[in-house]
Amino acid sequence: MLGHMGHLPDELLELVLNEMPCFYLSFISEGGSTELSGLFVEKPPEGVVANAGSDVTLIAKVDSTSLTRKPVMKWLKGKWMDLGSKAGKHMQFKETYDRNTKIYTYEMKIIKVVAGDAGGYRCEVTAKDKCDSCTFEITVEVAQQEEKADILSAFKRADAGEDDGDLDFSALLKATKKYVPPPKKRQEEQPEIDVWELLKSAHPSEYEKIAFKYGITDLRGMLKRLKKMHVETMLSSVYCAAFLKKLDSCYSVDKGKKIVLTCEVVDPNVQVKWLKNGQEIKPSAKYVMEANGNIRTLTINRTTLADDAAYECVVGEDKSFTEVFVKEPPVTITKLMDDYHVVVGERVEFEIEVSEEGAHVMWFFEDVELHKDKDSKFRFKKDGRKHTLIIPEATLEDIGMYHAWTNGGHTKGELEVEEKQLEVLQDIADLTVKATDQAVFKCEVSDDKVTGKWFKDGVEVLPSDRIKMTHVGRFHKLVIDDVKPEDAGDYTFVPDGYALSLSAKLNFLEIKIDYVPRQDPPKIHLDTTGNMVSQNTIIVVAGNKLRLDVEITGEPAPTVVWTKGEKTEGRIRVESRKDLSCFVIEGAEREDEGNYTICVTNPAGEDKANLFIKIVDVPDPPENVKCTGVGEDTASMIWDPPKYDGGAPVKGYLMERKKKGSSRWTKLNFDVYPDTTYEAKRMIEGILYEMRVFAVNSIGLSPPSLTSKPFMPIAPTSEPTRLSVHDVTDSTCSLKWLAPEKIGAGGLDGYVIEYCKEGDTEWVVANQELCERQGFVVRGLPVGEKINFRVVAVNIAGRSPPALLGQPVTIREIMGQHPKIRLPRALRTKYIRKVGEKINLVIPFQGKPRPVAIWYKDGQPVDPKMVNVRSSNVDTILFIRAAEREHSGTYELVLKIENMEDRATVIMRVVERPGPPVNVRVTDVWGFNAALEWDPPTDDGNCEITGYTIQKADQKTKEWFTVYEHNRRTNCTVSDLIMGNTYQFRVYSENLCGLSEEPRVSKNTAVIAKTGLEMKKATYKEQDMSCMPKFTQPLVDRSVVAGYSTAISCSVRAFPKPKIIWMKNKMIIDDNPKYLMVNNQGVLTLRIRKPSTFDGGVYMCRAINELGQDEVECKLNVQGENSLHSTDKTVLTTKIITW
């Protein structure tokens, strides 16, 4: 490289040296402090292939003999990621030292490899002034799995290209019900975009936008490489004698795809080297280097992020540089954002999960991008694949929609903020005190930071030695010591910043000393103020404590009895003091409601008073919350009022909703809603929601109702498109259409076809069940009427707008085609079938309107009892289940449309075997020859006789031998007969079905006389050969071994030929496949196949003819197989029978 620089102009050399990366300058400078040396004794293999889920162990060894201090090892992934910080369950590192060999062994173990572990790695060892490094690559092979449904791919707008990132986010997360998308017009292919070219031609202000769009995570590193490219472009402009065509300045490729680097050299025989980041690349399955003439190529298969590097092709001292940029796939959002409903001051965290770690996520509030800076109230957090937008203290200005964008996905969540509502947890109670007592007013509110002021009769109470005000947490107290008459009045506590006040009354009990007679009737003095809403009625909130102080007078002191109904015992507690009776209920419950009676008695009389204690509570939760209908972003809800209203009228309801699977509820209304039906709005189509309702009365909020069943806001589809008439007949109309342009999350269940007569308003449904196809034939229409048609798409959300035809259709078939029979080629000749076979003639035809097909046989209409005929719109079928001879004939098909017709003829012949020939006779005998003649059979089987088969038989043996086959004439000459024998002949006739079932035997015989001798009839008497059966060789007893086939034989003499019967133990051996009986010229053999011990016994052979019978027998002994190996061997003797 320095050699080439010597030829550069000074200005260019100065520019190159200023702009050159540091690693080039390190080669130019001479005072380098660190040298590259071979410290590794053993390196990890360059290419490691692992199956997903398995463990991988990589070992490197370093020789420390020449080192003055301990070496430091680093394991790196890619260019700069130090794996030491990733140590844990997934990655483990180990270091050992051998004192004898002074070798350090470093081990990295990856447990349960995943696809994300694939890529390029580097191990680097340093020791003071020495260093060494080696690279290797891990490839992870993942078992093929069924592709997961990419839910975001369903949300691309219909007019978006394949590479467009514009998504229809109003339809996010629609139902995953599958449907066949409507056919889209084929768009022009978008040209592939080269990111390098974009960056080189873009303004620096556009760099970040391009990086986000095309998935560039290391923008700073890429800009450095872009700057380096400008320098290398200037260097490459210098003439290189070794290259005809250099590598392109840069390449870009999608992750996982293949890329080919190509250059052209001058010398076709020269050897080139390929370098990656300055290190030589060795051929492997990943890197394929090819040389084809002057062309040199480097193919990189299955690119990973580790392949994102600088590459060089080196020929001698000449080099060609290029950069390869590996684009990552778009980052999708795997966990969507939830909605939030908070009060002012609460913390809000919008959290999402993305598909890749380190992904770039852009946050927006409405249409404004949120940035991380010191003045911003928003905070951003990244934890692996989790990204969080944090609002520490929400305000009313933060209300709105928040968006999160990646280069492959989008999600949004709504934030609703409401003012804090202060709740009163404990109200102030009225007090009745006597002089010098202490009065304490106490209340509790929901916010411990709220301050407030106390007022008496509208005038602020100021603290003094006798009056003290305290604020501890949520409790506020007003304490008045040494109560005086002027302290009586109305006291009010007003929280600061809230339109709320708590009031109570302080009653001063003045004790007057009067002269009272010794006996004074008892008297009950009820105070009708305070909790008394009306006379003798007290209202208490459930859960609160009720204390009623009743003043009693009388002398002597009266006796006090409290009763509820007729019971004097219960949950109430009574405290009695002088002139005072205290009625106390701790934690009032609904069961405490009722009429109470206080009765006071003394000797002077008695007094009674009735009280009604009314317990009020929050109402029960509403019931039967359910969704009655949904829209594109709305849902109609209905519920029943609570069974118990808590003793106070229900003012209305509050509704909340949440996404299914989420735990965060969002309020739908802030003001009390009076009705029991509600339409929820601003929902996302395709998302499952759940809803609950609270009832509100004057006491407070009820518990939440049971959660409704999940429901999904979905909208009906748009109307079907391109509705048209495909065909019309006298009673039917065939319609066709295309799917709706917008289907939505509800999918498409089918179509409903409706029609009505012109002028009518009542539409008739043509299909009882939904039609799933995009075509339908409406049947049963009146001829000649004008009919309007419409088609409606149906999904779970309901019916779409109808698609209407532009004008009514007249139901009348138009003559479209003349009738024409398309007779198959096989039926144009004689159609032959055998008796008993099936006949199925399918003859297609064409014609419009539908032709009428009529079959004739021999000029007469076919008999439906003999032949079945079925016709459709396009063909006619003639079917015979089992053909008979009478089915033969000439069939004619007539096809008619009004006054036009077409005809076709089919000649059918059903055949069978012929009968035997007639009048077979021997017409002449000469020498060793005989002449035969016969007449054709009377029944030819309904087809031509193709030939005859002639057989002969000797009078002695009666065995038939074939002389001629397929003889076509009705005569023949049989030669080579044996002198002295008498022959008889028989003939079979033959046709297409085969030979006749029975032959015809000749009436006379052919006698072949001996030549040259004269027969003396008177002097010669023929010897009588007849004799009864006589065995000339008997059966011999045998001993055989089980499992080995054997045979027993004998010979017999008899005439006529005897009948042979074999018996075992006097039982006839019938057609048993174990035995084979052979008779060869009087030698009788019984073969026994693989006998067993059961086959042993006495075997008998009996010969019988009309003159008598004879029999012989023998004993067969079958021994077990073990006896074959015994010491006492049996000698088997085979006798040869001669005769």
Secondary structure, 3 states (H helix, E strand, C coil): CHHHHCCCCHHHHHHHHHHCCHHHHHHHCCCCCCEECCCEEECCCCEEEEECCCCEEEEEEEECCCCCCCCEEEEEECCCEEHHHHECCCEEEEEEEECCCCEEEEEEEECCCCHHHCEEEEEEEEECCEEEEEEEEEEEECCCCCCCCCHHHHHECCCCCCCCCCECHHHCCCCCCCCCCCCCCCCCCCCCCCHHHHHHHCCHHHHHHHHHHCCCCCHHHHHHHHHHHHHHHHHHCCCCCCEEECCCCEEEEECCCCEEEEEEECCCCCCCEEEECCEECCCCCCEEEEEECCEEEEEECCCCHHHCEEEEEEECCEEEEEEEEEECCCCCEEECCCCEEEECCCCEEEEEEECCCCCCCEEEECCEECCCCCCCCCEEEEECCEEEEEECCCCHHHCEEEEEEECCEEEEEEEEEECCCCCEEECCCCEEEECCCCEEEEEEECCCCCCEEEEECCEECCCCCCEEEEEECCEEEEEECCCCHHHCEEEEEEECCCCCCEEEEEEEECCCCCCCCCCEEEEEECCCCCCEEECCEEEEECCCCEEEEEEEEEECCCEEEEEECCECCCCCEEEEECCEEEEEECCCCHHHCEEEEEEEEECCEEEEEEEEEEEECCCCCCEEEEEEEECCCCEEEEEECCCCCCCCCEEEEEEEEEECCCCCCEECCCCCECCCEEEECCCCCCCCEEEEEEEEECCCECCCCCCCCCECCCCCCCCCEEEEEEEECCCCEEEEEECCCCCCCCCCCEEEEEEEECCCCCCEECCCCCECCCEEEECCCCCCCEEEEEEEEEECCEECCCEECCCCEECCCCCCEEEEECCCHHHCCCEEEECCCCEEEEEEEEEECCCEEEEEECCEECCCCCCEEEECCCEEEEEECCCCHHHCEEEEEEEEECCEEEEEEEEEEEECCCCCCEEEEEEEEECCEEEEEEECCCCCCCCCCCEEEEEEEECCCCCEEEEEEEECCCEEEECCCCCCCEEEEEEEEEECCEECCCCEECCCCEECCCCCCCCCCCCCCCCCCCEEEEEEECCCCEEEECCCCEEEEEEEEEECCCEEEEEECCEECCCCCCEEEEEECCEEEEEECCCCHHHCEEEEEEEEECCEEEEEEEEEEEECHHHHHCCCCCCCCCCCCCC
